Structures are given as structure tokens and as C-alpha cells.
Amino acid sequence: MQLPMPVIPGPDVTPNPFRGLVSVVLASYNCAATLPRSIESLLAQTYPNIEIVVADDASTDNTAEVVARFPGVKYVRRDKNGGVAAARNTGAAATRGEIVIFGESDGYYDADYIEKIIRYLHLPGVAGAINLGRRVWSDKGNALVRMQNDQFEAICDLVEQGRRGTGAWAFHRAAFDSVGGYDLGCRIGSDLDLVFRMQKTGLKTTIGARSNLYHKDPDNLRAWWKRSYRGGVNSALYRERWHGMAGASKKALYLAKYAGMALWPLYLALAIVWHVAWLVPFFAVPAYLLTEDAMTRLGWTKGVRRGDVALALATPVLLYIRRLAIGYGRIQGFAKG
């Protein structure tokens, strides 16, 4: 899928003079444990004129009590869980700002995040913006965390070079309303879907600057598998809205490719007990996983250049685990669909 390509402002572009109200919507479902740090990071922003709205998607934890500890933070609650798109729309309806930013209730932000994300929203035809920068919110420094952080850095490099597209998190309120907000039927990549619909009306997105979101991405293999599996299921069920429904031949080809990759450990065993020729597919699998897209390839290269031997060796295994989980999830999704 070709991601939406943003406008990349030149060094001579004057930053946005806007100093009006910026609304930040935090869609939250059972995020009471992480929500305080998210709110605290927003309250500490260098941009002074903001409002924070927490949109509770029918949580069963003590989200309401957590928000009550922060005077001035607005709280709205949905009666029924409807997913992140529905929660974001509910939160947006309760805002007053000319610019709306959709934040993460399981993440926190650098102090200059808002100041930077809005800096080029004044450009002609620009309706949305995103900052470049994401890190895993974790106190662990294991190979999984290091790999993801390298890949996030690779994404930033590619976007700045005009070689990769991206979504957006900050929007002019009028533009957001003009396309009807988030699509409630889009259960994966709702942010990208929103930007695609904006672009169809002639609107553009841009990048602000480098400023980090620290997000609760997986920092252990169990969480890595679960998120990858869910992504596979949702991809099979909902991604067709952009690609067209996958036919029988396309699904069969995917299953064959998945089976060939899933047998990776067997190839080594066959090379040992039968014939050395089986080393060809054994080495072909990690080679493919490391080079199938620029983000993965450049992220892996960053670790190699640092001399991180452990990460260089662990990355193919981590990518293999992810591919197994995604494939299994897609098969489940195909069956449900």
C-alpha cells in the first residue's frame, strides 16, 4: 500500500504564527495505568494554549477517577465500546480548538511536541500534520526494543527524504469535520484512511519536526506476538477497503508463501541430516525478511553500524516471529471473512 505522501517544508518556510486554542483528544480504553503520564506530558508542553479531552470508550477500569485528578482536563464517556475511531470522534465533538490533535493514552510526549506539530499547518491547502519521532516506552533495553527504535528512526529518515509516506495526527478542525471525521467501519489504519479521504478532496498533509512520542509498544515476545497476530486478523478483515477484496488465487499465493517461510527451522535440519542444498532456503528466509522493505533494511543497518552484533543476529528471528504471528492472524481473518 502506498502511504500518503506529505508536503516537506523547506528550510526557508516560516513556522506557523498560530497561537489559538489547540485541542488534544486522548481516546482511552482501560488505560488508567498509562493515562497519568500522558496527561502530565501534555500539561508540560511549551505551547501554552491547549485543552485536553479524554474520550473514555466505555472502560471497565478507573479511568474516570484518574482523569478527575487533573483539574481542567475534560472527560467524556461513551456508553458502549465502539473502538478507537468512535472514541476519537466522540472526543473531537467535545473540543473547542481550531486545531485538533489525536494523542495516545498509552504514550507520552516531548515537551515541544505540540509546538512542532502545528508549525506548518498554515501552509496553503494543508489540513493535517505529524511529527517525526517515536520511541518504545519501556525501561528495557533488549533487542526487541532496540530493533523497533532503529526502525522508527529509519522511518523518520525515509519520510524526510521523500521516500516514504505517513499519516497525520493534527488537523484543522474544519478539514476534519468536512470529511466526517474517522470512519467507524475502519478497524485498522483509521488514521491513514482519514488522510486518504482528505487527499481525495484536494487537501494535503505535512510534517512538523522531530519530536518524540514514547509509546507502549511491545517490549517482550509475548506482547510482540499478540500485537502482530491482531494486526494480521484485522488486516485480513478490513484492509481490503483500500486494496479490493482478496480473491481465492491471491489468498492461496499468500498461504503458500507463508508456509514456505514458516518452515525456516526445518530447512536447517534438512541441511544437516540430508543435503547441504537446503541451506539455500534457510538463508533465503532471513535475507528476504531483512530486505523486503526499506524501513526494515535501514533499521537493521543502523544496528550493524553501531556494532550491535546481538541485535544484528536477533533481528531476523524477531522478524520471523512477527511474520508467523501476522500470517496466522491473516489465516484466521480469511476464515472469518
N, C-alpha and C positions, 0 to 999 in steps of 0.2 A: 504493500500500500504506500503510495506517495503521500508523505506528510505535507501539511500546508506550509508553504514557503513564506517566511516573514520578510518584511522590509528591514534592511540592515542600515541604520543611520550612519552617515559618515562622521568623521571627527569634527567637522565644521558645523554640525547641526546644533542649534541652541536648545538646551533642555527645556522642558515644559514649564511655563511660568504659573501653571495652575496651583492655587493654594486653597481650593474649596474643600468641601467635605468628601472624604473617601470612606466608603463603607466596606467592611470586611465581613464576609459571611463564612462561618465555620459550620459546615454540615457535620453533625455528630451522631454516631450510633454506638452506644456503650463505650465511650472514650473518656470516661471520668478520670481514668488514671493519667492520661496524657494531656487532657484539656487545659489544666492549670498552666503548664509551661508554655503551651501555645498562646494562651491569652496574655501571659506575662510578657512574652516576646513581642507581642503586638502593642501592648501598652508602653513598651520601652522604645518604640520607633522614633527615629529622628524626624519623620514627618508628623507634625503636631495635630492636624485636624482630621481625626478618624473616629468612626463609630464601629463597634464590634457587635455583630448579631450572631448568636449561637442558635442554629436550627436543629433542634433535637428530633431525630427521626424515630420517635417512639421508643427511646432507650429503656432498658429494664434495670439500669444501674442508677447511681446517684448523680447523674449529670446535672439535674436541676439544682441540687444542693451545692455542687461545685461552682456553677455559674453565679449563684447567689452570693458567693464570697467576693465577687468583683463588682462593686457598685458602678453603675453606668453601662455595664455590658447587658445588652438586650437579649432576652431569652424568648424563643418561640418554640412551641412543641407541636408536632404532628400527632394526630390521634392514632394513626396506623403507619407502620413501617412501609415506606414506599421506595426506598433506595436513594442513592446519593443525588441523582438528578432531581427527584421530587423534593428532597430536603433543601437543595440549593435554591430551587425556585421559591420554596416557602420562605427561606431566609431573605432572598432578594426582594420579595414583596414587602418585607418589613423594614427595608432600608430607606434612607433619605438622601444618600450621596449621589453626586453626578457621576462618580466613578465607583464601580463595584468590583471588589477583589474576592475571589473564592479561595479561601485558605484551607489548611488541613488541620483538623482537630487532633491528629496524631503526629504533628510535626511542629517545629518552632523555627523562628526566622532570625537572620542577621538584622541588626538594628536599622540598617539603611534599606531594607527590602522594599518597603512601600515607596520611599523617596525615589528609588531607582526604577521600579516597575512602571511608574507613571510618567517617566521623564520624556518619552516621545509619543505619548498618546495624543498630542496636539497636532501631529503631522496630518496633512490632508488625506482624507479617506481612511485613516487608521482607526479601527474600532476596538482593538484588543492588543494586549501586550503580555510578555512573560519575561522574567529574569532568567539568566543562565546561572546555574549553580545548584547542586543538590548533593547532600551527603547523607550517609546512613546514620540515623540517630541510635547510637549504641556505644557502650563503654568497652566493647570487644574490638580487638584488632586482628581478628582471624582472617584467613584467606578469603572467605566469602565476603566479608565487609570490605576488604581491600580491593577485591575484584570489582565489586559494584561501584565503589568510589572512583576507580580508574575508568570504568565505563561511563559514569556520569560526566567525568572530565572530558572524555573523548566526545561525548555528545555536544558539550559546550564548544569544543574546538570546531567540530563539523558545522554547527549552526553558524558560528561566526564566520566561517569560510564560505558560507552559502552552499554547502554540500548536503545539508540535511534540513528538513522542515521541522516544525514544532507546533504545539498548541498554544493556548493562551489562558491566563488566569485573571487578568484585569481587563475590564470592559467599560466603555462608555455606557451608562445606564440606558440611554435612548437606543443605542445599537442592540444591546442585549434584549430589550423589550421588542424591538422591531422584528426579530426573528422568533419570538415566542419563548425565549429562554431555553433551558435544557429540554431535550426530548425525553419524555418519561419512558418511552419504549426502547431507549438505547441503554442497554445494560452493560456495555463495555465501551470505553473510549468516548464517553458522553462529551468530554471537553473538546475532543477533536471533531466530533460530529457538529458541535456548535460552531466551531470555526469554519468548517466546510460550508455550512449553511450561510454564514456571514459572507464568505468569499463569493458565493453564488449571487449575492446581491451587489457585488462590486466593492465590498468593504475589505480592508486589509488588516493584518496584524504586524506587530513589530517586536523587537527585543529591547529590553531596558538596559541592563548591565549585568555584571557578575555580582550576585548576592545570593547567599545560600538559604535554601530550605533544608532543614535537618529532619528527615522523615523516618518513621518507624518501618524501615524496610527489613526484610529477613536478615537475622544475624546468626542463624543456626540452620542445620539441614532440614529439620522438621518443618520450620516455617517456610523455608525455601521451596520445599516440595509442595506444601499446601497452597502457597500463592500461585506457583506455576500451574498446578493442577486446576485451580479455579479459573485461571486465565485461559487454559485450554478449553474448559467446558464453555465458558462464556464466548470465547472466540468462535467455537463451532455453532453455537446457538444464535449469536447476534451479529457477528462480524459481516455476515452476508448482506447486510443492509448497504454496505459500501461496495462489495465485490460481486454481488449477484449470487444466488443460491448455488452451492457447490453440487455438481451433478455426480452421478454414480462413478463415472470414469475418473473424475478428479479425486473423489474420496478413495477409490481403490488405489490410485497412484500414491496418495498420501500414506495409506496404510502400508503399502509395500516399502516405501521409504522409511517409515517408522520402524517396521520390522527389521529391515537391514541395519538400521542404526542401533536398535535395541540389542542386537546380537554381538555388540562390540566385544564384551569379555570372552565370548565363545571363540572369536577369531584367534585370540592369543592361545587359547587351549588347543585349538586345531593346529596351529603352527608348531606347538611343542610336541604333540603326540602324532601328528600326521605329516604335514608338509610345510616347509618354510614359506611357501607362496601365500599362506593365509596371513602373513604379516602385512601384505599389501592392504587388504580391507581393514586390518587392525589399526594401521597408521593413517588410513584414509579418513576414518571417522573423526578423530580429533583434529586432523588438518581441516576438514570441512567445517567443524564446529567453530574453530578459531578464525576462519576466514569468510564465513558466509555473509557477514555484513561489516561495514566499515567501523561501526561502534565497537563491536567485539574485537576486531583485529587491532584497532588503535589502542583500545583499553589494555589488551594483553601486552602490546608493545611497550606501553608505559611501565608496566611492572618489570618487564625484561630489562629495559634501560636503567631502571633503578637497581638492578641486580637482585631482585626479589625472586630467587630461584624457587622457593617453596610455592609462591603464587603462580609462577610460570608453569610448574608441574601440576598444581591443583586445579588450575582454571579449566583444562579440558574435562576433568572429572565433574566439576561443578556444572559446566555447560551440558554435559551428558545427563546428569541428574535432572536438570531443568527440562531438557528435551524429552526425557522419558515421562516426566510428570505432565508436560504440556500435551504430548501425544496421547497419553492415557486419558487425559481430560477431554481432548478433542474426540476421541472414540466414544466416550460417554455422551458427549454433546451430539454427535452424529446420531447415536441411538435414540436420544430424546427427541431430536428434531425430526 
